[in-house]
Amino acid sequence: MKQTGFISVEHEPGDPPIEAGTDWAAVEALTDEEIEAAVADDPDAAPVPVYATPGLTYVPNVKRLRERLGLTQEAFAATYRIPVGTLRDWEQRRKFPDAPARAYLTVIASNPEAVAGMLGEAA
């Protein structure tokens, strides 16, 4: 019996991404509430819990965080003392934050006003 629904693809490192028809702009635009609603409707749609999966590393979505705070790249970089070039590299996925930077971004995400306040006092 012939199986259907399976696709075999050969893809080598460095090859251009495979076009799958995913509307990544729509995916990136999802709010946390929309993601939670989708998971409630279909538990199989839940994101992989990276923090609980050995071998996977959580990488904060820096652009989404910055946009949620309503800051430009320059303002975010200045407020949180991150070189603007580094911030751009993270947002454009040319580079990924290392472990201390991921921890710092997580703290910013949890209480941005407190972090900004502490850094302002230390200036």
DSSP file (Angstrom, degrees, kcal/mol; ACC not computed):
  #  RESIDUE AA STRUCTURE BP1 BP2  ACC     N-H-->O    O-->H-N    N-H-->O    O-->H-N    TCO  KAPPA ALPHA  PHI   PSI    X-CA   Y-CA   Z-CA
    1    1 A M              0   0    0      0, 0.0     2,-0.4     0, 0.0     0, 0.0   0.000 360.0 360.0 360.0 133.6    0.0    0.0    0.0
    2    2 A K        -     0   0    0      1,-0.0     2,-0.3     0, 0.0     0, 0.0  -0.620 360.0-133.7 -80.6 129.8    1.3    3.4   -1.0
    3    3 A Q        -     0   0    0     -2,-0.4     2,-0.3     2,-0.0     3,-0.2  -0.617  22.4-164.7 -81.4 141.7    1.7    5.9    1.9
    4    4 A T        +     0   0    0     -2,-0.3     3,-0.1     1,-0.1     0, 0.0  -0.861  61.6  45.0-121.3 160.8    0.4    9.4    1.2
    5    5 A G  S    S+     0   0    0     -2,-0.3     2,-0.4     1,-0.3    -1,-0.1   0.441  85.2 109.8  90.6  -1.1    1.0   12.6    3.1
    6    6 A F        -     0   0    0     -3,-0.2     2,-0.4     2,-0.0    -1,-0.3  -0.887  46.1-167.6-111.3 141.4    4.8   12.2    3.4
    7    7 A I        -     0   0    0     -2,-0.4     2,-0.5    -3,-0.1    -3,-0.0  -0.987   9.2-151.5-126.9 135.6    7.3   14.2    1.5
    8    8 A S        +     0   0    0     -2,-0.4     2,-0.4     2,-0.0    -2,-0.0  -0.924  19.7 178.5-106.5 128.9   11.0   13.4    1.2
    9    9 A V        -     0   0    0     -2,-0.5     2,-0.6     2,-0.1    -2,-0.0  -0.995  21.2-149.2-133.6 134.0   13.4   16.3    0.8
   10   10 A E        +     0   0    0     -2,-0.4     2,-0.4     2,-0.0    -2,-0.0  -0.910  25.9 169.8-101.3 126.2   17.1   16.4    0.5
   11   11 A H        -     0   0    0     -2,-0.6    -2,-0.1     4,-0.0     3,-0.0  -0.976  17.0-156.4-141.9 121.1   18.6   19.6    1.9
   12   12 A E    >   -     0   0    0     -2,-0.4     3,-2.4     1,-0.1    -2,-0.0  -0.686  36.3 -90.6 -96.7 150.1   22.2   20.3    2.5
   13   13 A P  T 3  S+     0   0    0      0, 0.0    -1,-0.1     0, 0.0     0, 0.0  -0.336 116.5  27.3 -56.0 136.4   23.6   22.9    5.0
   14   14 A G  T 3  S+     0   0    0      1,-0.4    -3,-0.0    -3,-0.0    -2,-0.0   0.195  89.9 127.4  93.0 -16.0   24.0   26.2    3.2
   15   15 A D  S <  S-     0   0    0     -3,-2.4    -1,-0.4     1,-0.1     3,-0.1  -0.388  72.9 -93.9 -66.3 151.6   21.3   25.5    0.7
   16   16 A P        -     0   0    0      0, 0.0    -1,-0.1     0, 0.0    -4,-0.1  -0.310  56.1 -82.7 -62.4 153.9   18.6   28.2    0.4
   17   17 A P        -     0   0    0      0, 0.0     2,-0.4     0, 0.0    -6,-0.0  -0.209  46.7-108.4 -58.0 148.1   15.6   27.6    2.6
   18   18 A I        -     0   0    0     -3,-0.1     2,-0.7     1,-0.1    -7,-0.0  -0.657  29.7-125.4 -78.4 128.4   12.9   25.3    1.2
   19   19 A E        +     0   0    0     -2,-0.4    -1,-0.1     1,-0.2     0, 0.0  -0.665  37.9 166.7 -79.0 114.4    9.8   27.3    0.2
   20   20 A A        -     0   0    0     -2,-0.7    -1,-0.2     2,-0.1     3,-0.1   0.384  54.1-109.9-110.3   1.2    6.9   25.7    2.0
   21   21 A G        +     0   0    0      1,-0.3     2,-0.3     0, 0.0    -2,-0.1   0.608  63.6 154.2  81.2  10.3    4.3   28.4    1.5
   22   22 A T        -     0   0    0      1,-0.1     2,-1.5     2,-0.0    -1,-0.3  -0.568  46.1-135.1 -74.7 132.7    4.3   29.5    5.2
   23   23 A D     >  +     0   0    0     -2,-0.3     4,-1.8     1,-0.2     3,-0.5  -0.686  28.3 178.4 -86.4  86.3    3.2   33.0    5.7
   24   24 A W  H  > S+     0   0    0     -2,-1.5     4,-2.9     1,-0.2     5,-0.2   0.793  75.5  60.5 -65.8 -28.5    6.0   33.9    8.2
   25   25 A A  H  > S+     0   0    0      2,-0.2     4,-1.4     1,-0.2    -1,-0.2   0.907 107.1  46.3 -63.4 -39.9    4.8   37.5    8.5
   26   26 A A  H  4 S+     0   0    0     -3,-0.5     4,-0.5     2,-0.2    -2,-0.2   0.887 113.0  49.7 -68.7 -37.9    1.4   36.2    9.8
   27   27 A V  H >< S+     0   0    0     -4,-1.8     3,-1.3     1,-0.2    -2,-0.2   0.940 111.6  47.6 -65.0 -46.9    3.2   33.8   12.1
   28   28 A E  H 3< S+     0   0    0     -4,-2.9    -1,-0.2     1,-0.3    -2,-0.2   0.786 107.2  58.6 -64.5 -27.0    5.5   36.5   13.5
   29   29 A A  T 3< S+     0   0    0     -4,-1.4    -1,-0.3    -5,-0.2    -2,-0.2   0.582  78.8 115.3 -80.9  -9.2    2.5   38.8   14.0
   30   30 A L    <   -     0   0    0     -3,-1.3     2,-0.1    -4,-0.5    -3,-0.0  -0.367  60.6-138.5 -63.0 135.8    0.6   36.4   16.3
   31   31 A T     >  -     0   0    0      1,-0.1     4,-2.1    -2,-0.1     5,-0.2  -0.458  25.0-107.2 -85.3 166.1    0.2   37.7   19.8
   32   32 A D  H  > S+     0   0    0      1,-0.2     4,-2.5     2,-0.2     5,-0.2   0.883 122.3  54.3 -60.1 -37.3    0.7   35.5   22.9
   33   33 A E  H  > S+     0   0    0      1,-0.2     4,-2.2     2,-0.2    -1,-0.2   0.901 107.5  49.2 -64.9 -40.7   -3.1   35.5   23.3
   34   34 A E  H  > S+     0   0    0      2,-0.2     4,-2.2     1,-0.2    -1,-0.2   0.881 111.2  49.8 -66.0 -37.9   -3.6   34.3   19.8
   35   35 A I  H  X S+     0   0    0     -4,-2.1     4,-2.3     2,-0.2    -2,-0.2   0.927 110.7  49.5 -65.8 -44.0   -1.1   31.5   20.3
   36   36 A E  H  X S+     0   0    0     -4,-2.5     4,-2.2     1,-0.2    -2,-0.2   0.888 110.7  50.5 -62.0 -39.0   -2.7   30.5   23.5
   37   37 A A  H  X S+     0   0    0     -4,-2.2     4,-1.9     2,-0.2    -1,-0.2   0.898 109.9  50.2 -65.4 -40.3   -6.1   30.4   21.8
   38   38 A A  H  X S+     0   0    0     -4,-2.2     4,-2.1     1,-0.2     7,-0.2   0.897 111.0  48.8 -64.8 -39.8   -4.7   28.2   19.0
   39   39 A V  H  < S+     0   0    0     -4,-2.3    -2,-0.2     2,-0.2    -1,-0.2   0.887 108.7  53.3 -66.9 -38.8   -3.2   25.8   21.5
   40   40 A A  H  < S+     0   0    0     -4,-2.2    -1,-0.2     1,-0.2    -2,-0.2   0.880 112.8  44.7 -62.5 -37.4   -6.5   25.6   23.4
   41   41 A D  H  < S+     0   0    0     -4,-1.9    -2,-0.2     1,-0.3    -1,-0.2   0.841 133.4  15.1 -73.6 -34.3   -8.3   24.7   20.1
   42   42 A D    ><  -     0   0    0     -4,-2.1     3,-2.8    -5,-0.2    -1,-0.3  -0.805  62.2-164.8-145.9  97.2   -5.6   22.2   19.1
   43   43 A P  G >  S+     0   0    0      0, 0.0     3,-1.4     0, 0.0    -1,-0.1   0.752  90.7  66.3 -56.9 -24.0   -3.1   21.0   21.7
   44   44 A D  G 3  S+     0   0    0      1,-0.3    -5,-0.1    -5,-0.0     0, 0.0   0.646  91.0  65.2 -70.9 -12.0   -0.9   19.6   18.9
   45   45 A A  G <  S+     0   0    0     -3,-2.8    -1,-0.3    -7,-0.2    -6,-0.2   0.461  75.0 123.1 -86.5  -1.5   -0.3   23.2   17.8
   46   46 A A    <   -     0   0    0     -3,-1.4   -10,-0.1    -4,-0.2   -11,-0.0  -0.318  69.8-109.2 -63.0 139.6    1.5   24.0   21.1
   47   47 A P        -     0   0    0      0, 0.0    -1,-0.1     0, 0.0    -2,-0.0  -0.328  40.9 -95.0 -63.1 151.8    5.0   25.4   20.7
   48   48 A V        -     0   0    0      1,-0.1     2,-1.7     2,-0.0     3,-0.1  -0.545  36.4-121.4 -67.6 127.8    7.8   23.0   21.7
   49   49 A P    >   -     0   0    0      0, 0.0     3,-1.9     0, 0.0     4,-0.4  -0.536  33.4-174.9 -73.7  89.0    8.7   23.9   25.4
   50   50 A V  G >  S+     0   0    0     -2,-1.7     3,-1.5     1,-0.3     6,-0.3   0.851  77.1  59.2 -56.2 -40.6   12.4   24.7   24.6
   51   51 A Y  G 3  S+     0   0    0      1,-0.3    -1,-0.3    -3,-0.1    -3,-0.0   0.716 111.7  41.6 -64.1 -19.3   13.3   25.1   28.2
   52   52 A A  G <  S+     0   0    0     -3,-1.9    -1,-0.3     2,-0.1    -2,-0.2   0.341  97.9  86.4-108.6   4.9   12.2   21.6   29.0
   53   53 A T  S X  S-     0   0    0     -3,-1.5     3,-1.9    -4,-0.4    -1,-0.1  -0.917  78.5-127.8-112.5 112.7   13.7   19.9   25.9
   54   54 A P  T 3  S+     0   0    0      0, 0.0     3,-0.1     0, 0.0    -2,-0.1  -0.281  93.3  23.4 -57.1 137.8   17.3   18.8   26.1
   55   55 A G  T 3  S+     0   0    0      1,-0.3     2,-0.4    -5,-0.0    -5,-0.1   0.262 100.7 102.1  91.7 -12.2   19.4   20.1   23.2
   56   56 A L    <   -     0   0    0     -3,-1.9     2,-0.5    -6,-0.3    -1,-0.3  -0.845  55.8-154.4-106.4 144.7   17.2   23.0   22.4
   57   57 A T        -     0   0    0     -2,-0.4     2,-0.4    -3,-0.1    -6,-0.1  -0.965  16.9-126.0-120.3 130.0   18.0   26.6   23.5
   58   58 A Y        -     0   0    0     -2,-0.5    44,-0.0    -8,-0.1    -2,-0.0  -0.590  25.0-170.5 -72.2 126.7   15.4   29.3   24.0
   59   59 A V        -     0   0    0     -2,-0.4    39,-0.0    37,-0.0    43,-0.0  -0.966  21.4-129.1-119.9 113.4   16.2   32.4   21.9
   60   60 A P        -     0   0    0      0, 0.0     2,-1.4     0, 0.0     3,-0.1  -0.248  19.6-117.1 -59.8 146.0   14.1   35.4   22.7
   61   61 A N     >  -     0   0    0      1,-0.2     4,-2.3     2,-0.1     5,-0.2  -0.721  34.9-174.7 -83.8  94.4   12.4   37.2   19.8
   62   62 A V  H  > S+     0   0    0     -2,-1.4     4,-2.8     1,-0.2     5,-0.2   0.875  78.0  52.3 -64.1 -40.5   14.2   40.5   20.3
   63   63 A K  H  > S+     0   0    0      1,-0.2     4,-2.7     2,-0.2    -1,-0.2   0.923 110.4  47.9 -63.5 -43.6   12.3   42.3   17.6
   64   64 A R  H  > S+     0   0    0      2,-0.2     4,-2.5     1,-0.2    -2,-0.2   0.911 112.5  49.9 -63.5 -41.4    8.9   41.3   19.1
   65   65 A L  H  X S+     0   0    0     -4,-2.3     4,-1.7     2,-0.2    -2,-0.2   0.946 112.5  46.6 -60.9 -48.8   10.1   42.4   22.5
   66   66 A R  H  <>S+     0   0    0     -4,-2.8     5,-2.0     1,-0.2     4,-0.4   0.915 113.9  47.6 -61.2 -43.8   11.3   45.7   21.2
   67   67 A E  H ><5S+     0   0    0     -4,-2.7     3,-1.0     1,-0.2    -1,-0.2   0.872 107.6  56.1 -66.9 -36.1    8.1   46.3   19.3
   68   68 A R  H 3<5S+     0   0    0     -4,-2.5    -1,-0.2     1,-0.3    -2,-0.2   0.861 108.1  49.1 -61.7 -34.3    6.0   45.3   22.3
   69   69 A L  T 3<5S-     0   0    0     -4,-1.7    -1,-0.3    -5,-0.2    -2,-0.2   0.540 112.8-124.5 -82.2  -6.5    7.8   48.0   24.3
   70   70 A G  T < 5 +     0   0    0     -3,-1.0     2,-0.3    -4,-0.4    -3,-0.2   0.827  62.5 139.0  70.2  32.4    7.1   50.5   21.5
   71   71 A L      < -     0   0    0     -5,-2.0    -1,-0.2     4,-0.0    -2,-0.1  -0.830  51.7-126.6-112.5 147.8   10.8   51.4   21.1
   72   72 A T     >  -     0   0    0     -2,-0.3     4,-2.7     1,-0.1     5,-0.2  -0.343  38.1-103.1 -73.8 168.6   12.9   52.0   18.0
   73   73 A Q  H  > S+     0   0    0      1,-0.2     4,-2.7     2,-0.2     5,-0.2   0.925 124.2  49.3 -59.4 -43.0   16.1   50.0   17.6
   74   74 A E  H  > S+     0   0    0      2,-0.2     4,-2.3     1,-0.2    -1,-0.2   0.911 112.7  46.1 -64.2 -42.9   18.1   53.0   18.7
   75   75 A A  H  > S+     0   0    0      2,-0.2     4,-2.9     1,-0.2     5,-0.2   0.913 114.1  47.8 -67.9 -42.7   15.9   53.7   21.7
   76   76 A F  H  X S+     0   0    0     -4,-2.7     4,-2.5     2,-0.2    -2,-0.2   0.942 113.2  48.8 -61.8 -46.9   15.9   50.0   22.8
   77   77 A A  H  X>S+     0   0    0     -4,-2.7     5,-2.2    -5,-0.2     4,-0.6   0.911 115.5  43.7 -60.1 -43.5   19.7   49.8   22.4
   78   78 A A  H ><5S+     0   0    0     -4,-2.3     3,-0.5    -5,-0.2    -1,-0.2   0.920 113.7  50.2 -68.9 -43.2   20.3   53.0   24.3
   79   79 A T  H 3<5S+     0   0    0     -4,-2.9    -2,-0.2     1,-0.2    -1,-0.2   0.902 122.7  30.7 -62.4 -42.3   17.8   52.2   27.1
   80   80 A Y  H 3<5S-     0   0    0     -4,-2.5    -1,-0.2    -5,-0.2    -2,-0.2   0.278 108.1-118.4-106.1  10.3   19.2   48.7   27.7
   81   81 A R  T <<5 +     0   0    0     -4,-0.6    -3,-0.2    -3,-0.5    -4,-0.1   0.908  62.6 144.0  56.2  50.0   22.9   49.4   26.8
   82   82 A I      < -     0   0    0     -5,-2.2    -1,-0.2    -6,-0.2    -2,-0.1  -0.977  59.6-106.6-115.6 129.2   23.1   47.0   23.9
   83   83 A P     >  -     0   0    0      0, 0.0     4,-2.3     0, 0.0     3,-0.4  -0.326  25.6-132.1 -55.5 133.5   25.1   48.0   20.9
   84   84 A V  H  > S+     0   0    0      1,-0.2     4,-2.5     2,-0.2     5,-0.2   0.847 106.4  55.7 -61.1 -34.1   22.7   48.9   18.1
   85   85 A G  H  > S+     0   0    0      2,-0.2     4,-2.2     1,-0.2    -1,-0.2   0.895 107.8  48.7 -63.5 -39.8   24.6   46.7   15.6
   86   86 A T  H  > S+     0   0    0     -3,-0.4     4,-2.4     2,-0.2    -2,-0.2   0.925 110.4  51.2 -63.9 -45.2   24.3   43.8   17.9
   87   87 A L  H  X S+     0   0    0     -4,-2.3     4,-2.7     1,-0.2    -2,-0.2   0.917 110.2  49.1 -58.5 -45.1   20.6   44.4   18.3
   88   88 A R  H  X S+     0   0    0     -4,-2.5     4,-2.5     1,-0.2     6,-0.3   0.908 109.3  52.3 -62.6 -42.2   20.2   44.5   14.5
   89   89 A D  H  <>S+     0   0    0     -4,-2.2     5,-2.1     1,-0.2     6,-1.4   0.916 111.9  46.5 -59.9 -42.7   22.1   41.3   14.1
   90   90 A W  H ><5S+     0   0    0     -4,-2.4     3,-1.1     1,-0.2    -2,-0.2   0.932 113.1  48.3 -64.6 -45.9   19.8   39.6   16.6
   91   91 A E  H 3<5S+     0   0    0     -4,-2.7    -2,-0.2     1,-0.3    -1,-0.2   0.864 115.1  44.3 -64.7 -35.6   16.7   40.9   15.0
   92   92 A Q  T 3<5S-     0   0    0     -4,-2.5    -1,-0.3    -5,-0.2    -2,-0.2   0.363 110.4-123.4 -91.4   5.6   17.8   39.9   11.5
   93   93 A R  T < 5S+     0   0    0     -3,-1.1    -3,-0.2    -4,-0.3    -4,-0.1   0.738  75.9 126.3  59.8  26.7   18.9   36.5   12.8
   94   94 A R  S   <S+     0   0    0     -5,-2.1     2,-0.3    -6,-0.3    -4,-0.2   0.812  84.1  11.7 -76.6 -31.0   22.4   37.0   11.5
   95   95 A K  S    S-     0   0    0     -6,-1.4    -2,-0.2    -9,-0.1    -1,-0.2  -0.937  76.1-136.3-138.9 161.0   23.6   36.3   15.0
   96   96 A F        -     0   0    0     -2,-0.3    -6,-0.1    -3,-0.1     6,-0.1  -0.936  30.6-100.6-121.3 144.5   22.0   34.9   18.1
   97   97 A P        -     0   0    0      0, 0.0     2,-0.0     0, 0.0   -11,-0.0  -0.327  37.9-126.3 -60.8 140.2   22.3   36.1   21.7
   98   98 A D     >  -     0   0    0      1,-0.1     4,-2.8   -39,-0.0     5,-0.2  -0.207  39.7 -82.9 -76.5 179.2   24.7   34.1   23.9
   99   99 A A  H  > S+     0   0    0      1,-0.2     4,-2.2     2,-0.2     5,-0.2   0.891 129.3  46.2 -56.6 -47.5   23.6   32.6   27.2
  100  100 A P  H  > S+     0   0    0      0, 0.0     4,-2.4     0, 0.0    -1,-0.2   0.907 114.4  49.0 -63.5 -38.0   24.1   35.8   29.3
  101  101 A A  H  > S+     0   0    0      2,-0.2     4,-2.8     1,-0.2    -2,-0.2   0.893 109.6  51.7 -67.2 -38.6   22.4   37.9   26.7
  102  102 A R  H  X S+     0   0    0     -4,-2.8     4,-2.0     2,-0.2    -1,-0.2   0.911 111.1  48.3 -62.4 -40.9   19.5   35.5   26.5
  103  103 A A  H  X S+     0   0    0     -4,-2.2     4,-2.0    -5,-0.2    -2,-0.2   0.919 111.9  49.2 -64.4 -42.9   19.2   35.8   30.3
  104  104 A Y  H  X S+     0   0    0     -4,-2.4     4,-2.5     1,-0.2    -2,-0.2   0.918 111.0  49.5 -62.3 -44.5   19.4   39.6   30.1
  105  105 A L  H  X S+     0   0    0     -4,-2.8     4,-2.5     1,-0.2    -1,-0.2   0.860 108.6  53.6 -63.9 -35.6   16.7   39.7   27.4
  106  106 A T  H  X S+     0   0    0     -4,-2.0     4,-1.7     2,-0.2    -1,-0.2   0.899 109.6  47.9 -64.8 -40.5   14.5   37.4   29.5
  107  107 A V  H  X S+     0   0    0     -4,-2.0     4,-2.0     2,-0.2    -2,-0.2   0.915 111.2  50.7 -66.4 -42.6   14.8   39.8   32.5
  108  108 A I  H  < S+     0   0    0     -4,-2.5    -2,-0.2     1,-0.2    -1,-0.2   0.933 109.9  51.0 -58.3 -45.4   14.0   42.8   30.2
  109  109 A A  H  < S+     0   0    0     -4,-2.5    -1,-0.2     1,-0.2    -2,-0.2   0.850 111.4  47.9 -62.0 -35.0   10.9   41.0   28.9
  110  110 A S  H  < S+     0   0    0     -4,-1.7    -1,-0.2     1,-0.2    -2,-0.2   0.820 136.1   2.3 -79.9 -30.1    9.7   40.3   32.5
  111  111 A N     X  +     0   0    0     -4,-2.0     4,-1.9    -5,-0.1    -1,-0.2  -0.419  66.0 167.1-155.4  72.3   10.2   43.8   33.9
  112  112 A P  H  > S+     0   0    0      0, 0.0     4,-2.5     0, 0.0     5,-0.2   0.845  78.6  54.3 -61.7 -35.8   11.4   46.3   31.3
  113  113 A E  H  > S+     0   0    0      2,-0.2     4,-2.5     1,-0.2     5,-0.2   0.912 108.4  48.6 -65.9 -41.9   10.7   49.4   33.5
  114  114 A A  H  > S+     0   0    0     -3,-0.2     4,-2.6     2,-0.2     5,-0.2   0.916 112.9  47.5 -64.8 -43.1   12.7   48.1   36.4
  115  115 A V  H  X S+     0   0    0     -4,-1.9     4,-2.5     2,-0.2     5,-0.2   0.946 113.7  47.2 -63.7 -47.9   15.7   47.2   34.2
  116  116 A A  H  X S+     0   0    0     -4,-2.5     4,-2.3     1,-0.2    -2,-0.2   0.900 113.0  50.7 -60.2 -41.0   15.6   50.6   32.5
  117  117 A G  H  X S+     0   0    0     -4,-2.5     4,-2.1    -5,-0.2    -2,-0.2   0.917 110.2  48.0 -63.5 -44.7   15.3   52.3   35.9
  118  118 A M  H  X S+     0   0    0     -4,-2.6     4,-1.4     1,-0.2    -2,-0.2   0.901 113.6  47.1 -64.2 -40.7   18.2   50.5   37.4
  119  119 A L  H  X S+     0   0    0     -4,-2.5     4,-0.5     1,-0.2    -1,-0.2   0.878 110.4  53.4 -69.2 -35.4   20.4   51.2   34.4
  120  120 A G  H >< S+     0   0    0     -4,-2.3     3,-0.7    -5,-0.2    -2,-0.2   0.876 108.4  49.6 -64.3 -38.1   19.3   54.9   34.5
  121  121 A E  H 3< S+     0   0    0     -4,-2.1    -1,-0.2     1,-0.2    -2,-0.2   0.801 108.4  53.7 -69.9 -29.1   20.3   55.2   38.1
  122  122 A A  H 3<        0   0    0     -4,-1.4    -1,-0.2     1,-0.2    -2,-0.2   0.560 360.0 360.0 -82.8  -7.1   23.7   53.7   37.4
  123  123 A A    <<        0   0    0     -3,-0.7    -1,-0.2    -4,-0.5    -2,-0.1   0.487 360.0 360.0 -69.5 360.0   24.5   56.2   34.6
